[in-house]
Amino acid sequence: MSQRLKVGVVGGGIGRGHITAYRQFPDLFEVVAICDIDAARADAIAAEYDIARTFTTFEDLLAADLDIVDICTPSGLHFAQAKAALEAGHHVVVEKPFVASLAEADALAEAERKSGKRCSPIFQYRFSNGIRQFLHLRDKGFVGRPYVTTVETLWRRRAPYYDNPWRGRWASELGGTLASHAIHNHDLLTYLLGPVQSLFARTATRVNAIETEDCAVLSFAMANGSFASSTVTTGAENDMSRFRFCFEGLTVESNHSPYNAGTAPWTFIAADEDRQRAVDDAAAEVAFLPERNAGQFMLLHKALASGGPLPVAIADARHSIELLTAAYYSVQTGSDVQLPIGRDHPFYEGWLATMKGRQG
């Protein structure tokens, strides 16, 4: 494998952000193709980013000379396209939610194994400098037993956002604000605190005239013995995300950036002045690195070149699908759902058939 990897991006919406991230590493990646069903949009993106080739069909893109196929299409297409790209001999990057069920997650893992290629779902929030500081403090022993955590995903989405025909529909978006907005923050919750033991969820559709939920509250019992809560809405009048963690010996609060709550500055609050100085000094030891998609892609190249662990693997992203499965089953049944979810669970094959047509 040559050091400079050839990338084809599928989908000219969020795909623009991926292209911008790859271009931060011109010695590592070259975006050589853009695929979009709208030929005019594909041509405009190619001209803007100096991309050599455009395609309007996914099948034609798969036949191109590529190292990586980066899938930024509507959510309902992700599984089939990722599987096809692996089978065609390409490494795969795929946006969230990367599949529509635990069954599809397991099938994609098997397709990856058989192909000899590698698949990295996108969870770019993990690659942020505030999170790097938190993990460093934990490694140095400043983070004690977890008590409680609050997660807020309070965003503003109104009717124009849903003019896009695939948004707000079960079949194409795979869910509402839990699947499209809060999925990143819930991934961070488990990335930083470990697995969920049980989950109870309530959802409603109160803000927009859509099929799927746009308000939710979730209660988590974590496997480490702590509790967490999550509040989600598209009905805020501005966009804000926030984490607040209460640990023994340290309280931690993220910044409030809606799309990058993981970036610095984070606030680390110790109980006394001496400990606070030690915490601040330790946090300052962390060297800041590229964040979000760029941070994930930088580590992706390293993994593909060395054969080492992916920055986000299918097994990592599978946890996000398990949380969605549990949340929607809780909504449907009014029950507290125990995790992990096995192959015999009623929603292992997916939640869409049951949830489609349900308001909220």
Legacy VTK file of the C-alpha trace (Angstrom):
# vtk DataFile Version 3.0
C-alpha trace
ASCII
DATASET POLYDATA
POINTS 360 float
0.000 0.000 0.000
1.389 3.373 -0.990
1.577 6.038 1.688
-0.810 8.374 -0.131
-4.237 6.772 -0.166
-6.754 7.437 -2.935
-10.214 8.308 -1.585
-13.609 8.386 -3.256
-16.321 10.253 -1.333
-19.970 9.291 -1.820
-22.475 12.048 -1.035
-21.907 15.750 -1.504
-23.654 16.970 1.647
-21.661 16.062 4.742
-19.116 14.656 2.326
-17.754 18.186 1.921
-16.620 18.121 5.540
-14.852 14.807 4.961
-13.089 16.174 1.882
-11.908 19.202 3.856
-10.541 16.907 6.574
-8.645 14.684 4.146
-7.098 17.754 2.551
-5.426 18.637 5.860
-3.071 15.706 5.133
-2.008 16.050 1.491
0.891 13.631 2.002
-1.443 10.947 3.348
-4.656 11.222 1.301
-5.795 12.308 -2.135
-9.510 12.651 -2.818
-9.646 11.530 -6.431
-13.405 11.012 -6.890
-16.742 12.427 -5.768
-20.026 10.570 -6.300
-23.438 12.202 -6.004
-26.755 11.456 -7.680
-26.951 15.179 -8.492
-24.467 15.572 -11.349
-24.382 19.355 -11.033
-23.493 19.136 -7.357
-20.803 16.542 -8.039
-19.313 18.767 -10.746
-19.387 21.822 -8.475
-17.630 19.961 -5.647
-15.045 18.559 -8.048
-14.301 22.055 -9.320
-14.143 23.533 -5.821
-11.752 20.903 -4.443
-9.864 20.036 -7.645
-11.138 16.439 -7.679
-10.291 14.545 -10.856
-13.359 12.349 -11.360
-17.095 12.572 -10.758
-19.669 9.795 -10.686
-23.444 9.721 -10.381
-23.788 6.012 -9.572
-22.273 4.132 -6.662
-21.566 1.106 -8.842
-19.370 3.137 -11.196
-17.444 4.569 -8.250
-16.756 1.063 -6.919
-15.088 0.159 -10.208
-12.602 3.043 -9.863
-9.012 2.718 -8.628
-9.497 3.636 -4.978
-8.050 2.681 -1.615
-10.921 4.085 0.486
-14.620 4.533 -0.211
-16.042 7.163 2.176
-19.831 6.847 2.501
-21.755 10.027 3.379
-25.154 9.075 1.981
-28.554 8.922 3.739
-28.454 6.558 6.704
-30.690 3.897 5.214
-28.101 3.233 2.493
-25.058 2.821 4.732
-25.102 -0.926 5.362
-25.629 -2.038 1.758
-23.087 0.435 0.395
-20.436 -0.344 3.010
-20.839 -4.069 2.419
-20.614 -3.625 -1.352
-17.503 -1.455 -1.053
-15.752 -4.037 1.121
-16.674 -6.808 -1.308
-15.313 -4.679 -4.163
-11.920 -4.577 -2.451
-11.921 -1.145 -0.823
-11.390 0.034 2.719
-14.499 1.815 3.996
-15.272 4.918 6.011
-19.002 5.218 6.762
-21.059 7.887 8.481
-23.356 7.318 11.464
-25.556 5.459 12.100
-23.514 2.972 10.125
-26.214 0.279 10.076
-29.897 -0.112 10.947
-29.641 -3.013 13.399
-27.352 -5.187 15.453
-27.887 -7.926 12.874
-26.525 -5.626 10.165
-23.580 -4.627 12.388
-22.663 -8.273 12.801
-23.158 -8.971 9.084
-20.906 -6.047 8.178
-18.224 -7.298 10.574
-18.360 -10.668 8.812
-18.145 -8.966 5.402
-15.101 -7.040 6.622
-13.450 -10.246 7.822
-14.047 -12.020 4.518
-12.885 -9.072 2.412
-9.524 -8.587 4.071
-10.251 -4.839 4.027
-11.149 -2.606 6.945
-14.177 -0.538 7.870
-14.065 2.515 10.155
-17.421 4.086 11.093
-17.358 7.806 11.784
-17.406 8.972 15.404
-15.347 12.108 15.038
-16.345 13.627 18.401
-13.943 11.201 20.105
-10.955 12.974 18.587
-11.065 16.229 20.516
-8.547 17.912 22.754
-10.759 18.304 25.824
-11.337 14.565 25.759
-7.594 13.985 25.399
-7.076 16.085 28.540
-9.724 14.113 30.435
-8.187 10.775 29.452
-4.747 12.030 30.492
-6.073 13.107 33.892
-7.695 9.712 34.318
-4.441 7.960 33.432
-2.655 10.058 36.074
-5.141 9.073 38.779
-7.061 12.342 39.201
-10.420 10.819 38.207
-12.028 8.823 40.981
-15.181 6.723 41.159
-17.978 8.041 38.922
-21.186 9.134 40.612
-23.515 10.782 38.076
-23.283 12.239 34.569
-25.598 14.531 32.638
-25.604 14.783 28.858
-27.476 17.521 26.995
-28.068 17.696 23.250
-30.219 20.799 22.900
-30.351 21.887 19.271
-32.581 23.909 16.977
-34.072 22.210 13.935
-37.128 23.632 12.205
-39.146 22.834 9.088
-36.526 23.918 6.503
-34.098 21.336 7.894
-36.634 18.624 7.123
-37.258 19.814 3.568
-34.558 17.308 2.684
-36.676 14.288 1.673
-34.739 11.669 3.657
-34.752 13.460 7.023
-37.359 12.791 9.676
-38.360 9.422 8.202
-37.754 6.011 9.719
-36.869 4.241 6.468
-34.202 6.706 5.347
-32.888 8.305 8.569
-33.348 5.173 10.756
-34.665 7.279 13.635
-35.034 10.822 14.845
-32.895 12.975 17.059
-31.524 9.925 18.902
-30.173 8.471 15.651
-29.036 11.662 13.959
-28.042 14.162 16.662
-27.549 12.649 20.124
-25.833 9.521 18.766
-22.449 11.253 18.990
-22.895 12.359 22.593
-24.162 8.933 23.615
-21.113 7.397 21.955
-18.914 9.725 24.022
-20.771 8.691 27.178
-19.818 5.046 26.712
-16.362 5.889 25.317
-15.520 7.733 28.537
-17.519 5.756 31.130
-17.744 2.256 29.686
-20.776 0.094 28.976
-24.398 0.670 29.906
-26.063 -1.895 32.134
-29.657 -0.775 31.586
-31.542 2.021 29.871
-35.013 3.571 30.059
-36.168 5.989 27.360
-39.088 8.301 26.659
-39.531 10.070 23.317
-42.031 12.435 21.710
-42.563 14.367 18.505
-43.331 17.913 19.634
-41.299 20.338 17.531
-41.701 19.328 13.895
-44.225 17.468 11.758
-42.054 14.402 11.154
-42.374 10.630 11.552
-39.576 10.272 14.087
-38.860 11.629 17.559
-37.506 15.136 18.157
-37.531 15.116 21.987
-36.149 12.435 24.296
-35.002 11.742 27.818
-32.931 8.685 28.698
-31.908 7.240 32.053
-28.801 5.037 32.169
-27.492 2.683 34.819
-23.831 2.254 33.919
-21.948 -0.994 34.433
-19.497 0.868 36.690
-22.307 1.561 39.173
-22.874 5.224 38.298
-25.977 6.834 36.815
-26.328 9.037 33.749
-29.137 11.001 32.169
-29.530 12.416 28.683
-31.876 15.157 27.481
-32.342 15.650 23.756
-34.426 18.082 21.718
-34.498 19.923 18.410
-36.712 22.541 20.040
-34.032 24.765 21.586
-33.686 28.314 20.312
-29.944 27.873 19.947
-27.592 24.912 19.593
-25.781 23.619 22.672
-24.272 20.339 23.869
-22.882 19.753 27.341
-21.472 16.996 29.524
-21.088 17.256 33.281
-19.407 14.416 35.169
-19.249 14.096 38.948
-16.394 11.834 40.024
-14.879 11.256 43.408
-12.303 14.038 43.696
-13.095 15.769 40.403
-16.042 17.413 38.667
-15.693 17.785 34.909
-17.677 19.922 32.481
-17.283 20.038 28.723
-17.462 23.163 26.662
-20.902 23.871 25.177
-20.129 23.677 21.468
-23.060 21.846 19.855
-20.964 19.953 17.319
-17.728 19.570 19.239
-18.386 19.459 22.964
-15.236 17.375 23.239
-12.867 20.146 22.266
-10.967 22.244 24.779
-11.497 24.090 26.977
-12.967 21.630 29.427
-13.394 22.634 33.053
-11.774 20.384 35.660
-12.825 21.260 39.223
-10.919 19.839 42.185
-11.799 20.097 45.875
-8.912 22.268 47.062
-6.290 24.676 45.734
-3.336 22.292 45.836
-5.189 19.559 43.992
-6.562 22.105 41.523
-3.035 23.261 40.670
-1.962 19.659 40.134
-4.980 19.002 37.896
-4.364 22.161 35.873
-0.685 21.319 35.434
-1.517 17.795 34.268
-4.141 19.025 31.800
-1.574 21.453 30.363
0.747 18.526 29.591
-1.532 17.365 26.760
-0.335 18.251 23.280
-3.217 19.339 21.093
-3.737 17.347 17.890
-6.044 17.624 14.854
-9.656 17.165 15.918
-12.907 15.660 14.652
-12.777 14.070 11.179
-9.189 15.156 10.637
-8.163 13.529 13.902
-9.917 10.291 13.003
-8.502 10.233 9.464
-4.951 10.870 10.688
-5.198 7.788 12.926
-6.984 5.831 10.197
-4.024 6.247 7.874
-1.674 5.054 10.601
-3.838 1.981 11.200
-4.078 1.070 7.520
-0.339 1.561 7.027
0.673 -0.465 10.080
-2.138 -2.985 10.405
-2.769 -1.643 13.909
-6.120 -0.943 15.567
-8.545 1.360 13.790
-9.427 4.647 15.504
-13.059 3.494 15.382
-13.806 -0.109 14.476
-17.113 -1.836 13.798
-17.036 -3.309 17.301
-16.741 0.214 18.758
-19.576 1.645 16.676
-21.766 -1.382 17.381
-22.311 0.015 20.891
-24.136 3.015 19.387
-26.514 0.680 17.560
-27.075 -1.303 20.740
-28.054 1.916 22.549
-30.490 2.835 19.762
-31.929 -0.683 19.860
-32.413 -0.477 23.615
-33.845 3.049 23.518
-36.435 2.288 20.857
-37.384 -1.003 22.525
-37.835 0.865 25.809
-40.060 3.419 24.078
-42.112 0.680 22.465
-42.550 -1.434 25.601
-42.257 1.094 28.431
-39.619 -1.119 30.029
-36.144 -0.775 31.461
-33.923 -2.589 28.940
-30.978 -4.679 30.061
-27.768 -4.693 28.075
-25.975 -6.332 26.334
-28.631 -7.263 23.789
-28.434 -10.798 22.427
-29.406 -12.337 19.110
-32.691 -13.525 20.623
-33.850 -9.970 21.419
-37.032 -8.853 19.563
-35.167 -5.841 18.089
-31.917 -7.622 17.180
-33.005 -7.577 13.526
-33.934 -3.901 13.844
-36.507 -1.488 15.183
-37.772 0.015 11.935
-40.613 -2.393 11.223
-42.100 -1.750 14.674
-41.336 1.950 15.032
-42.286 3.036 11.499
-45.614 4.789 11.645
-45.342 5.441 15.376
-45.361 9.172 16.122
-42.439 9.866 18.482
LINES 1 361
360 0 1 2 3 4 5 6 7 8 9 10 11 12 13 14 15 16 17 18 19 20 21 22 23 24 25 26 27 28 29 30 31 32 33 34 35 36 37 38 39 40 41 42 43 44 45 46 47 48 49 50 51 52 53 54 55 56 57 58 59 60 61 62 63 64 65 66 67 68 69 70 71 72 73 74 75 76 77 78 79 80 81 82 83 84 85 86 87 88 89 90 91 92 93 94 95 96 97 98 99 100 101 102 103 104 105 106 107 108 109 110 111 112 113 114 115 116 117 118 119 120 121 122 123 124 125 126 127 128 129 130 131 132 133 134 135 136 137 138 139 140 141 142 143 144 145 146 147 148 149 150 151 152 153 154 155 156 157 158 159 160 161 162 163 164 165 166 167 168 169 170 171 172 173 174 175 176 177 178 179 180 181 182 183 184 185 186 187 188 189 190 191 192 193 194 195 196 197 198 199 200 201 202 203 204 205 206 207 208 209 210 211 212 213 214 215 216 217 218 219 220 221 222 223 224 225 226 227 228 229 230 231 232 233 234 235 236 237 238 239 240 241 242 243 244 245 246 247 248 249 250 251 252 253 254 255 256 257 258 259 260 261 262 263 264 265 266 267 268 269 270 271 272 273 274 275 276 277 278 279 280 281 282 283 284 285 286 287 288 289 290 291 292 293 294 295 296 297 298 299 300 301 302 303 304 305 306 307 308 309 310 311 312 313 314 315 316 317 318 319 320 321 322 323 324 325 326 327 328 329 330 331 332 333 334 335 336 337 338 339 340 341 342 343 344 345 346 347 348 349 350 351 352 353 354 355 356 357 358 359
